[in-house]
Amino acid sequence: MSTVHPPRNTVEALLADGTTVELRPLGPDDHRSVLDLHTEGMSEESRRLRFLGVSRNAPQQAADRLCGAPRPGLLALGAWAGEELVGEADCELLDEPPQTAELALAVADRWHGRGAATLLLEHLVHAARAVGIRFFEADTLFGNRAVHQVFADLGLPVERRYAQGEVRIRVPLDDEGGERYRSAVDERGRRADVASLTALLRPASVAVIGASRRAGSVGRTVLGKIRRGGFEGEVWAVNPHAREIDGEPAHPSVRALPAVPDLAVLAVPAGAVPDAAEECGAVGVRALVVLTSGLGPEEARRLMRACRRHSMRLVGPNSLGMAQTDPTVRLDAEFGGAFPRPGTAGVAVQSGGVGIALLQRLAWLGIGVSSFVSLGDKYDVSGNDLLQWWESDGRTDLALLHLESFGSPRAFARTARRVTRTIPVLTVDAGRSTAGRRGAASHTAAAATPTVTREALFRQAGITATRSIEELVEVAALLHAQPLPAPRGAVAVVSNAGGIGVLAADACAEAGLTLPELRPELGELLPPGASVRNPVDTTAAVRPTELALFLRALELEEAVDAILVCLVPTALCETPGQDPAPALLEGPARRRVPIAAVLLDQQVPVRYRGCADGGSLPVYSDSLSAARALAHARDRARRLAEPFSPAADAPDCDRRAARSVVDGYLTAHPEGGWLDPLSTADLLEAYGLPLTTTVWARDEHMAAVSADGLRRLGHEGKVVLKAYWPGQVHKSAAGAVRTGLAGDSDVRSAYREFTRRFGPDLAGAVVQPMAAPGVELLAGVAQDQVFGPLIVLGLGGTAADLLADRVARLAPLSERDLSTMITELRSAPLLLGNGGAAPVDLAAVRSVLARLSRLADDFPELVEADLNPVIARPDGALCVDARVRLERRPSFDPYLRRLRRPTAAEGE
C-alpha cells in the first residue's frame, strides 16, 4: 500500500446536541492541544480506559505520535469547538494483516455523550477507505461501555474477541456504503439537525437587532409583527440610537440585554452584519435570521466564521424572515404582507417574492402553515434542514419548497426520499433553462441540461415537481384535502354538458390518466338521455339528488380510482332545487377515491368548498388544472406503492485496475482530457462493460494485419476502421469512420484516405469487427459539479441528438431505475419487441447501466462517458464506440455529515 496522506479539507459538522465542531487533520501545531486533551480534558479513569492502564507518559507519547513528523500509514483527525480540541480519532496501518489499521479514540470528559466520537469515526472511516484501508482493529477494556456503545451504534458490522478482560474489536469497512450504515448516519444527522434548529424554529426569546424608530423600516416592521403575533416569550429591540421603540424599551447592544435570546433577527446595514453576528455568538445566541442583503465576499466570510465558531444556525442573508405558527410559539418574524395562517403545511422558499405570493395563495385557499422560512441566499439553513425538521415536528403533513440552487443534491434527494414516504413534498421547478451546453461535448453531456438533471433529482427523490406557483397550489389543494388515487390512475369524468366532458377527458388523457369503461347499469341512476360511456354526460336535467346518488355509486366502482366532476351553469340551475353543484358537498369530503370538481363559472383558479362532514372539496376553474393535479396525485400513489429498491448490482468490477488507468492518465495529463482508444477499452473492461474487440493500428500496414488477425480469431466478415487523433469527440461527423471493409485492399485504401484527410493530426486508427445489426442505444455519464454523476440512456447512433429520445437518473442507480429507464423511452417498443420482432436482451442493457453507474460513482474523475452506439440484440448488448473524458476531481462522499459551505461565503 502507498503512503497514507491525511485529508486536507476542513469541514464543520453538528454534534448530537446541535453544537458545531470543526473537523480537520492533526498536525505539528496541534501538539499542545492533543496533550491537553489527554491530560486536562480527561480524568484518570478516562485515561485508564483510553490507554488500557495507567501510564504517566501515555499522553505525551500520544501527542508525539499524532503530531510529530509525518508517519506513513497514519491518519489522525481532531474535532474542535472554537479553540478547544474536544476529541480525536486516529488509525495507523498494521503490518499484518494487510489493509488493516489500528484505531484509537479519545474525547474530553465534558464532551461525552454528545456524539463527538461517532462523528469523528464516520469521517475517519471515509478517509481510511479513500486510501484503501479495509479494516479497523482496536483493543478496549471489557468495562469500557461508552466505546462499545459507539461501535454498536455505528451501523457497520463489528466483530469482537474476548481475552483476559480486554476486547479486540474488528470493523470491516467494505460495508461503509451499505444501506444499514447510511441509514444510521441519516438518523444521527436528522437528530443533530433538529437539535440545532430548535433555537430557530422554537425559540423562547427573540431579539431584533436594528429595529428602527422609523415607521415602515424592515426592523420595526418585524418587531411589530412579532409583538402583535402573540409570541409569548421575551422580545427585545436592539438599537444603540434609541431608548424605546413603540413604547417598549430598546437596548444599546445584545450584551446589554437582560438575558441571552435564543434567536436574533438582524436588520442592520450589510457592513454591520459580521460584527453583530460575532457579538450574538459571543453571548450565546444560537440562531440568526439575517434580513440584510448585499453582503460582499469578506462580509459573508466573517458572518459564516462567526456562525460556525459559536454554533449558530443561520437563515439568510437576504431573507424575508421566518414564521412558526405552533400554538406554543406563535412567532411571526417576517416582513410579508400578512400573518401566515396557522396550519400544517411547511413552506420554504429562496425568493422572498415567491414566499409572499405563495403565502397569499395558500391563505386564499385556506391551507395554513406550520412553519415558514425564507432561505434567501441560503448560506447555511437549507431545504434539506427543513425537510428533516418537518419530518420530526409532529405537525407538518405537507411540505412546499421553492429552491433555486442545491448545496448537496444527493444528500437532499436521500432525505427527501425518506420524508416523502410520510408527507407529500411539492416544489416549483425553478431554473429550467437549457443554457450552458458545452460546444465540444459528447452526446451524453449535451443531454445533461439543467432541466434533465433537476427532473432526475426530483423524480428519484419522490418530490412532486410543478412548473409554477399556481400549479403548486392546485396540486397542494388536492393532496391536502383528498385521499390518493390508486396507482393506475383511472378517472371517471362526469359533466352536465357533453362538450365540457369531452374537453375534460382530453385533459385527463394528456395528463397520462386513463378513462375506464363504466357499467351500463349505472345509467339507471341518471335522467333519460344520459350517457355513461365515460366521460359521463348526465345532461343538464340532472337533479342534485340524482347526481349525489350517482357519485356515491361511482365511488364504489372497482374500475374507478378518481372522479372529476365538471359542471357548467345552465338556465335549469336557476330553478330552486335544480342546481346540481350542492350535490358535490352532501357527502363526505374524503371518500374512497379522490374527487375534484370543476365549476366553469368560478373566478379563482382553485378554492375549497366545505362539505357536510366539515371537510373540504377542491374546486377548480378549468379541467386542465384539475386533471394535472390528479396526475400528480397518481404519480405519488405509484411511488408510495413501490417497495424499497436496493442499489443496482454490478458484480466483478475491478476497481484497482480502473484506478490504475485513471491515475496513469491524469499523471501524464494533469489538465485532463479524452482517453485514447486503448485506455478507454481498459477502463471499460475493468468494469465489465461490453466493448467490442478493439485493435490499435499506428499505420496502414498494422491496420491491414490487425484486420486479418480479427478474421483469424473468428471474427468473420467485414471490419470497421476508425481514425483517431487526440481530443477527438464526434467521429462520424468528422468523417473518421469507414465500415464494411472486406479485404486487405479495402483496409489499406481507407487508411490512406484518413492520412490524406487528417494529415499530421492522425495518430492511428482502431480496427474492429463489424457488429451484427440491432437497436442502437446511447448510454453515458455526465458528471455535474453540484449534482454528481448523471446516467443517460437513449436511442443512439448518428441521429441521437436529432431524435433526443432519452431518460436520465442520478447515480447511484437502483434496481428499479434500471427497468424504468428502459420502459420510459419513447422507443421502448423497439426494445420490448414490436410487430412480432423478438425483444432485445433487457438484462444485458440493464447490466450496462448498472456498471456505468458503479463506475461513475467510484470515480468522480470520470466527467464524461459516451457509449454510442450500444447495439442491443436478443442475444446481448455490445458497445461499438466509446469516449471517456477525465479530470482531476477530489473524492467526495455526498452522505458524509457536514455543514454546507456556500459559494458566496467563500468569496468565489
N, C-alpha and C positions, 0 to 999 in steps of 0.2 A: 504494500500500500504506500502511496506517496505521502509526503509530509502533510499533516493536517494544518490548515490555515484557519484561524478563527474568523467568524463572520464579522464584517466591518460595520454593518449598519447598526445604528442605534434606533431603538423603537420604544414607544410608550405603550403601555397596556394597563388594564384595570385589574386590581385585586378583587377578591370576593366582596369586600365591603364598599367597592366603588372608588377606592384610592388609586390614583395614577402613580405608576412607577416607571422608571426608565430602565430598560434592559440593554446592556452592551457588554462586549468582551472585556475581561480584566486585562490590565497592562501594568507595566512597572510603576506608573504613577499612583496605582491603587494599593500599594503595599501597606501603607498606614491604615487605610480603610479596612482591608481584609484582616489585618491584625486586630484592629479594634472590634470588628465583628466577632472574632473568636475569643476575645477576652472580655471587654466591657459589655458587649452585646449578649453574651451567653453566660449562664450560670455554670457552676462547677458540674452539676448534674448533666446539663446540656452538653458540655464538653466531653463528659464521660461517654455519653451516648454517641456523640459525633465521632470520637477517636477510639471507641471501644476500650476505654480505660482512662486513667488519669495520668497525664504527662505534661509537665510544665513547658516542655519545649514544643509540644504539638502545634499550638497556634503559630509560633514563629516559623516552624517548618512548613506549615500550610501556606503562610503568606509568601515565604521564599519560593515555594514550588509554583504557586499560581501567578506570582508577579515578578518572577525572575526573568532570566534570558529566555527567549522563545524555545520551547521544547517540542520536537517533532511528536505529533500524536496527541497533543494536549489541547482540549477545548475548555474554556472557563468563562462563564457568564455571571455577571453581577446584576442585582436589582437595586436601584437607588430610589429613595423617596426624598426629593430635594438633595441635600448633601450627604444624607445618611445611607450607607450600604446596609440594606435590610436582609439580604440573603445572597448566597452564591451557589451555583451548581457547576460541577466540572466532571470531565471524563478524560481518561488517558488510555491510549491503546496498550493492550497486553501483548506479550509475545505469543502466548498460547492461551486459548485457541485464537486463530486468526479472525480479524474483523470484529473483535470484542474489545470493549473499553470498560475500565474500572470507573464506577460512578461514585460521586460524593455530593452531599447536600448539607448546607448549613443555613439556618435562618435565625435572626436575632430573637431573643425570647419574647420581647414585647410585640413582635410581629407574627407570633404563632397563631394559627387558626384563621389567617386572613388570605390564604391561597397563594402565598409567595412561592413556596416550594413547588407546588404544582405548575404554576405559571413558568417558573424557571425551567422545570423539567420538560414542559412542552416545547419550549424554544431550543433546549439542548437536544432533544430528540430530532427536531428539524435540522439543526446544524450538523449533528452526527450523521444522519442519513445522507446529507448532501456530500459528505466526504467518504461515504462507503462503509461506515460502521453499521453492523447488523445486530449487535447485541450489547446491552448494558449488563454489567455484573456489579454487585455491591454486597459488602458484609455489614450486617447490623446486629445489634443485640436483640435477643428474643423479647425483651420488655420494652423495646422502643416502639410503642404503639402508634405514635404520630407518624413515623416514617412508613410503617406497614400500612397505615390507612392511606397515605399518599399514593403508594403503589397500587393498592386495591382499587382506588377511585380513578386511577389514571385513564383506564379504558383499554390498555394494552394487556396482553396475556402476561402473567407473572408466574415464574417457576421458583419454588423455594426448596432449599435443602437445609435441614436442621442438624447441628452438631455442637454439643457441649455449650449450650446457652447462646450460641450465635446462629444466625440465619444467613445463608448465602442466597441472594436474590439474583435471578437472571431474567432479563426482559428482552424478548425478541422485538426488534424494531421493524421487521419486514411488514408487519400489520399496521404500520402507522397510518396508511391511507385507508384502512378499513373503516366500515360504517360504524362499528362499535366505538372506535376511538374518536371519530369525528363527532358522533352524537354526544359523547362525553364532553368533548371540547365545546360543542354548541351549548350544552346545558350550563357549563361553567361560565361561558361568555354571556349567556342570557341573564343569569343571576347577577353577575357583576355589572352588566349594563343597566339593569333595572335598579340596582342599588345606587349607581352613580346618577341616575336620572331622578331620583326621589326628590332631591332638593329643588330641581327644576319644575317638576310637574305636580308635586305635593308639598310645596314649601309651607312652613309655619310662620314665616315672616319675610317681608319684601322691602327692599329699598329702591327708590327711583333716583338715580344719580343724574343730575342735570335737569331736574324738574324746575321749570321756569315759572316766574310770576306772570309771564306774558300769555294772555289768552290765545288759544289756537296753536301753541307750540306743542311739539310732539311729546316732550317730557311731561308737561302739565296735563295734556290730554290723557296720557296713560295713567298718570297718578289719579286723575279724577275717575277714570273708568274702574280702577282697582277699588277705590273707596265706595263708589256707587254700586259696584257689582256684588257687594255683600261678602267680600273677603273677611274672614273672622280673625285672621292673625294680625300681627303688628305690621303697620305700613309706615315707612319713614321717607321723607323727602330730604335729599341731599343737594344743597346749593350754597356755596360759600358766600354768595352775594345777597342772600335773603334770610330773614329771620322767621318768616311764616309765609305759607302759600295756601290760599283758600281757607284761611282761618286756622290752619294747622301749623305747628312749629316746623321749621326747616333747620337742618343741621349742616355745619360747615364741611364735614367730611365723614367718610364711613367710620373712621376711628372715633369720631365724636358721638356715634350712635349709642343709645343706652344698652344695646345688645347686638350680637352679630346676626345679621339677616342670613337666611338660607339662600335667598335669591336676590340678585341685584340686576336691575334693568338700567342700561346705560343709554342716555340720550345726550351725550356730550359731543363736542367737535371731534373730528377724526384724530387730530393731533393729540387730544387729551385721553383718548381711549386706552392706550397701553398703560399709562400711569394710573388711571382709575382702576383698571383690571388688576394691576400689581397691588394696589392698596387693598382692594377687595380680598385678594388671595392672602395677603399678609395677616388680615384679621380673622380669616377663617370662613369667608363666604364660599359656598360650594357650587354655585351655578350662576351663569351670566346670560342675559339676553341683551345683545348689542343691536340697538336700532340704527345706529350711525352707519352711514355709507361713505364710500370714497376713501377708504384706508389705503395708504401706499404700502409697498412691499416691506419696508422697515417697520412701519407701524403694525402691519399684520404679523410679522415675525415676533415682535415684542409681545403682542397680545397673546399669541399662541404659547410663547415661553411662559408667560405668567399663568395661563390656564393649566398647562401641563405641570409646572413646578408646584402649584398649590392645589392640584386635584380638583379643578373647577371644570364642569361641563359648560360648553358654550353653544348658544344658539345665535346664528348670525355670523358676521355683521350684516348690515343692510336688511334687517328683519323687520317685518310688520309687528312682531311680538308673538305672544302665546296666550292661550286661554285654557283653563281647566274648569269644567262645569260640575265636577264631583261635589255633591252637597256638603261634604266635609271640608271642601276647599273654596270653591266658587271664586276663582281668580280670573279676572279679565285684564290681562296686561298687554293689550294690543291697541293700535290706533285706527282700526277699521271703523266703518260707519255704524255698526250695530253690535249689540251684545250677542254672542253666539247663543243659540237656543240650547238648553240642556238636553242631552240625549245620549245615544250610544254609537255615534259614528266618529271614528278618529280621522282627523284631517291633517295632512302635512303638505305644504307647498313650498316651492323655491321662490316663486314670484308673489310679491305682496298683492299685486293687482289681481292675479288669478285667485289668491286667497279671498280677497274681498268679494269677487264675483261668485265664487263657489259658496261662500257662507250665505250670501244673499239668496242664491237659488235654493240651497237646502232649507233656508228659513221659509221661503215661499212655499216649498213643497211640504214642509212640516217635519223634516228629518232633523233631529237635534244632534248636538256634537258632544262627545265625551271629552276630547281634548283637541286643541287646535294649535299647531306650531308652524310659524312662517320661518322656514330654514334660511332664507336669504342666501348669502354667499357660501353657506354650509362649510365653514372651517372645521367644525367638529361634529355636532349632533346631526345625524343624517336620517334618511328614511329607514335604513336598517335598524337604527336605535329605536325608532318609534314603533316599528313593527313588533319588536320584542317587548316594548312597554305595553302596547295594546294587547298582545298575546297574554300578558300577565295581570292586567289591571282589573279583571273581573267585571268590567262594564262594557267594553267595546265589542260590538258584534258586526261592524262594517268598517273597513279601512279605505280611505280615499287619498290618493297620492298624486302630486304633480312634481315630477323630478326632471330637471333639465340635464343633470350630469350624475355620474356614479363614481364613487371613490373606489369601491371594491365590488364590481358587479357579481362575481361568482359567490362571494360571501353573502351579498344581498339576495341572490337567487336561492341560495340554500336556506336562508332564514325565511324568505317568502314561501318557499315550497312547503315548509313546515307550518307556517302560520295559516296559509290558505286552506289547510285541511280542516280548520275550525271556523275561520271567518273569511268572508269574501274580501279580496283586496283588489281595488279598482284603481286604474291610473289613466291620466291623459298622456298619450304617447307624443310628447313634445319633441321637436327637433328631428323630423322625419326626412330632412333634406338628404339627397344623394350626392351632394357636392363633395369634392375631395378625393375622387378616384385617382389613383396613380396612373400616369400615362403608360409607363413601362411595366405594367403589372400582368400577371398571369390571368387566365380566365377566372380562377378562384378568387384572387384579390379583387378583380373587377366586380365580382358578385357580392363581395363583403361590404356593402354600403352600410351607412349608419342605420338605415331603416331595417335592413335584413338582420343586422346584429341585435338591435333592440327587440325586434319581434321574436328572435330566438330566445333572448333573455326572458321576456315576459311569458312566452309560451312554456318554457321549461320550468319557470318559477310558479306557474299556475295563476298568474296575475291576469285579470280581465283588463285588456288594453283598449281604450276608446280613443277617438280622434278629435274630440272637442269637449269643452266643459258641458255643453248641452247634452251630448251623448252620455257623458259620465253620470250626470244627474238622472237621465232617463233610465239607465241601467240600474243605478242605485235605488231608484224608486221601486223597481220590480223586485230586486233581491232583498230589499229591506222589509217588504210587506207580504211577499208571496213565497210559497214553497218552491223548490226547484222542480223542473220537469224531469221526466225520465230521460236517460242519456240519448235515446234515439231521436227525440225532438219532434214527435208527431203532433201537429196542431190542427185543431178543428176551428175553422173560421166561420163565424156566424154574423150575418148582417140582415138589416131590414130593407136593403136595396141591392139588387143583384150586381149592378155595376161596381158599387163600393166593395162588395165581397170579392169580386174578381181582382180588383186592384190590391186588396189586402192579401189575397192568395199569391199574387205575383210578388209582393213584398216578402212574404214568407219564403217562397221558393228562392228568391235572390239572396236571402239571408242564410240559405242552406237548410231550411226546415222542410219537413215533408207534410203533406196533407193526406191522411189515410182515408180510405173509403169508410162510410158510416152505414150502419144497418138501416135499411129502408123503413123498418118498423118505427124508428124514431120520428118519422114524418107524421105519425098519428097524433103527436102532441102539438102540432102546428096547424095553422089555418089552411083551408083548402088552397091549392096552388103553390104551396111552399115546396122547396126542393131541399133534400138533404144529401146532395151529391158531394158536398164539401169542396168549395165554400157553400155553406148553408144559406139559402135565401128564405127567410121567414115570411117575406112580403111585408109591406107597410101595414097590413091589417093585424099583425101580431099584437095580442094584448099582453099587458105586463104579467098576468098570471100564467099565460101560456109560455112566455119566454122564460120565466122563472122555473117552471116545471121542466122545460126542455134543457135548460142549463144544468139542473140537478141530474137529469138522466145522462146527459153528455159527460158529466164529470165522472160517472161510474163506468164509462165505456173503456175496456182494456186497450183499445186501439188508440186512445186519445191521451196525450201527455201534457197538453196545454190547450187553453181556449182563448181565442181572440175574438172579442165581440165588437163589431163596428156598427154604430147607429147614426143615422142621419135624421134630422128633424123633418117631419112631414106635416101636412095640414091635419092629418088624423091625430097627431100628437097634441094638438090644441084642445081636443075634446077631453074633458075631465076623465081621468082614469085610463086613458088610452096611450099615454106616453110610456114606451117600454123601458126607458132609461132607469127608473127606480127599481125595476126588477133585478138589476145588477146588484143592488145594495141590500136586498131582502135576505140573502143567505149569508153564511159566514164569510169573512174576508179571506181567511186561509182555508182552502179546500184541499181535496186530494191532489188536485193538479193546479198549477198556477193559472190565474185568469187575469187578462189585461183587457181594458176597454179602450175604444176609440170613439170619441164624440166629436164629430166634424164641426160643430158649432162652438167648440171650446177655443178660447183665445190664447191661453198659455200652453206651451209645449207639453207639459205634464203636470198633473196635480193629483192629490189624494181625495177620494170621496169616502166618507165614513160609512161603514156597513152596520148591520143590525147588531152584530156582536161587539161593536166598538173597534173593530179592526179597520184597515184602510185598503181601498182598491185603487191601484194606479190607473189613471185615465189619461190617455194621450190625445193629441190633437190631430195626428195623422198615423196611418198604418205602418209607414216605413219605420218610424221611431219605435213603435210597439213591437214589430217583428224583429228589429235589431236587438232590442232588449231581451226578447225571448230566446234569440240565438245565443246571446252571451250567457244566459242562464243555462241553456242546454249544454254549452261548452263547459261551464263549471260543473254541471252534473256529471259529464263524461270524465273530467279529471278526478273528481271525488270517487268515481266508480272504479278507477284504475288502481290495481294493487301496487304495492311498492315494487319498483323495478331496480334491480342491482346494476352496478356499473357493467358496461359491456365487457365480455371476456375476450381477451386476446392472448392465448397461451403461447408459450415457447418463443417469446421475444427476447432477443439477445441485446440487453441494454448496454453491456460492456462493449460489444463490437460497434454498436451505433455511436457510443460515446467516443470511441477511437476515431471514427470517421469525422464527427463533428469537431472534436478538438484539433485533429490534424489539419482540417481545412482552415479553421479560424486562426490557428497558429501561423499558417502560411499566408493567410489573407485577413489580417486584423480588421480591415474595414468591412469584411463580409462580402457576400456576392452569391452568384449561382454556382452550384456544384457542377463539376464536369460529369459526363455520362457514366463513367465507371464508378465514381464516388457515389453518384445517385443510386446506381444499381446496388452497391454495397450497403448503403443505408437502408434501402427498402428491403433488401434480402434479410437484414438483421431483424426486421420486424415481421417477416413472413408475408410481405406484400408481393403479389404475383406479377412481377415484371417479366416480360418475355425475354428469351435468350438474347443477350446483347454482346456483340464483339466489337472491340475498338480497332480501327484501322487508321494509321497515320499517313498512308499513301495509297496510290492506285493499286500497287501490287498486293499490299496487305489486304485491301478490300476484296480483291478477287480471290485470294487464298482463304480469307475468312468465309466468303460465301460458299466456296467449295467445301470448307470444313463443316459448315452447318448442314450441308446436304449429306455429308458422310456420317454426321451424328444422328441422322434420321429425320432431319427437318426437310423433307422432300418438297419440291415445288419451288416457287419463286421467292425472291428475297426483297428486302427494302433497304435502301441506302439513305442515310440522313446526315447531311452536313452539320458540322459543329464548329462554333467559334466562341470564345469567352463572352459572357454577357448575353448570349442568345436567349430569346424568350419565345417568340412565335415562329416555329419552323415553317409551317405551311404557308403563312402569309409572306415569308421571305423567299419562298421557292426553294427550300432546302430539303425537300423530301422527294424521293423517286421510288415508286412502287412497281411491283410486277416485273422485277428484273430476273430473266430466266437463266442466263448463262454468263460465262466469263466475260464475253464481249460487252454485254449489256451493263455489267457492273463497272467495267473499266470506262466505258463511254460516259456513264453517269458521273463517275468520279472526276473525269477530265472536265466535264461540264461545270461541276462545282468549282474546280480550280480556276477555270476561266471567269466564272461569275463572281466569286467571292475573293479571289486573289490572295494577298498575304494574310487576310483575316482568317482564312480557313485553317483550323488546327487539326482537322482529320474528319473522320466520318464513322458513324455507327452502322453496323450491319446486323440486320435482324431477319428472322424468317417471316414470311407473310402470314398473318393471323387469319384464322377462319372467320367468316362473317358472323355478326351477331348484333345485339343492340349496343350502340356506342354511348357510354356514360362518361361523365366528368365526376371525379372525386378529388377533393382537395382540402387544404388547410390554409387559413389566413389568420395570422397572429395579430391581435389588436392590443396596443399598449395598455389599454384600460380593461377591456372585456376578456382578454386571454384568447385562446385558440378557438376559431370558428371552423366547424366541419361542414363542407358543402357537397351536396350530391345533386347532379342534374343530368339532363340529356347532353351528350358530349359530341365530339367530332368537330369539324371545321365550322359548323353552324351553331356552336354552343352559345356564343354571345347573341346571335340573331334570335334564337328561339327563347332564350332566357327562361327555360323550364328548370327551376332549381328550388331546393329546400335547404335549410341550414339549421344547425344546432351548435350550441356552445359545448366544448369538451369539458369534462369527460362525458361521453355519450352513455346512456343507459341501454339496457337490452331492448326496452320498448322503443327508444329512439331509432334503433337500427331498422325496425319494421315500419314505423310511421314515416320515416324519411322516404322510404320506397313508395309507400302507398299514397303519399301526398303529392307526388309528382303528377303533373297533367298527363305525362306519357306513361304512367304506371301500367295501363293495359298492355303496352308492348312487353313489359317485363312479366306480367302475370299470365300472359297467354291471351292473344287476341285473334278472333276469327279462326279458331281452330289450331293456331300455332302453339307449339309447346312452350311453357313458361321457362324463363331462364333460371339458372341455379341461384335462387334468392339467398341461400345460405352463404354462397361464395361472395355475393355482393355485400351482405351484412358483415362478413369477415373483413373485407377491405375497409369498411367504415370503422369497425372496431379497432383494427390495427392502426389506422390513421389517427384515430382519437387517442390511443395509447401513446403513439409516437409524439404527437403534438403536446400531450400533457407532460410527457417525460422530458421533452427538450424545448424549452422556451426559445432557444436559439433558432429553431425552425420557424422562420417568419412567413414563408410561403411554400406550399407544395401543390403541384398541379399534375394530377394523373389524368391524362386526357389524350386519347380515349382509353377507357377501361371497357373491353369488349365482353359483354355478358352473354353467355350461351347456356343452353340446357345442361351442358357438361362442365360448367365452371365459369370463371371470370379471369381475364388476362389483361394486364396493363401493357400497352404497346408504346407508350410515350410518357415520360415523367420529367418534371423540372422541380428543383428544390433550391430555395434561397435561404442562406444562413446569415445571422448577425449575432454579435455578442449581446447576450441578454442575461441579467442576473437570475439565479434561481429564486422563485417566488412561490410561496405556499399561500394561496388566497384564503385558506381556512385557519391560518395561524392567528391567534388572538393578538390584536394590536389596534391602537387608535390610528385613524387615518391622518395623513399629512396633506393638507390642502395645498394646491399649487400656489395660490396667492400668498399663503403664509410662508412659503419658501422663497418668495420673490422671483419666481420664474416667469 
